[in-house]
Amino acid sequence: MTGLWVGLIPGVRGVLVGVGGGVIMIPLMTEVLRFRQQEAHGTSLVAVVFTAVAGSFIYYLHGSADIPASAILAAMALCTVRLGAKYCCFLPEWKLKRYFGCFLLLIALLLLLKPFLPPVLEGTLPDWIRWCVLVVLGVLTGFISGMMGVGGGIFMVPMMVIMVGISQHTAQGISLLAMIPASTVGAWTHWRAGNTRKSLLPGLIAGVLAGVYAGGSFAHVIPETGLRFVFIALLVYTATRYLRTKPKPDATCTLQNRPE
């Protein structure tokens, strides 16, 4: 029963805005269920795989998916995720998180200003340039994912909306599909390392699937502008958590990747 409610809320919220839900699940596991951080990461990643697979399928049924774009983003992200993880060792983790919090606030501001942005940011570029932008976006997503220990959804979605001119609904469907490979690899790695609470998984997966169905269906009822404001709210919430990170001089960098 515990796993059911832990998975239900992130499942709804995650698929509603096109992220894996880890940004909600992990704090619940560490602060409420008192999981070790590694256990929270590993257990959350298993749920994220189901969120991404089921969520992307629902978005596909609603015509809000782009398989070629998802494939490019996923492939490029896998190429740079380990490089980002290694780079994180050059700065303290708390400082990186604060930087990333500021970056998320900037993205939220850009989304608010999207109707007033120059036409070049509104998707009027030729198709070949848009594909090049997706390649660069995939590379950056992988690097940021590895550097910050988070998934790419919370970064991919607003950048696709702002820079490529993809609609909010389609961007969220692309994001969910693109995060499947990395989250699957991460979940398997944690499983083999013993960082997965297997007893929680049945209820957690059931809650996630129920939440994904509700959130995915509801997302296509919300108008484009309304859905963008929901995503902005998640960006501000996540940025606030990162900006409140306290200095931890003895913190060490790991190569774990946690999709959102």
Number of C-alpha atoms within 10 A of each C-alpha: 11 11 18 20 16 24 31 25 19 29 37 26 23 33 32 29 29 32 32 36 31 26 22 19 26 26 16 17 20 16 11 10 13 12 17 12 14 17 21 23 28 29 26 31 33 24 28 34 25 21 34 32 18 22 34 29 18 21 26 17 10 15 12 19 23 18 14 12 18 21 17 19 27 25 17 20 28 21 14 20 26 20 17 21 22 15 15 22 16 9 12 16 24 19 16 19 21 20 15 19 23 17 15 24 18 15 20 22 14 17 20 15 11 16 12 11 13 8 12 12 18 17 17 13 15 8 11 9 12 18 16 13 16 22 19 15 23 28 22 21 28 28 26 25 30 29 29 23 24 21 28 31 27 29 22 25 26 26 22 24 22 22 19 24 19 19 17 24 26 20 27 32 31 31 31 32 30 29 30 22 17 23 26 18 16 21 27 16 17 20 18 10 12 14 19 23 15 13 9 16 18 13 18 26 24 20 24 30 23 19 26 30 18 17 24 27 18 13 22 16 10 14 11 13 10 13 18 22 15 15 24 23 13 19 22 19 15 18 22 16 13 20 17 12 15 12 12 11 9 8 11 11 18 14 17 22 27 26 30 29
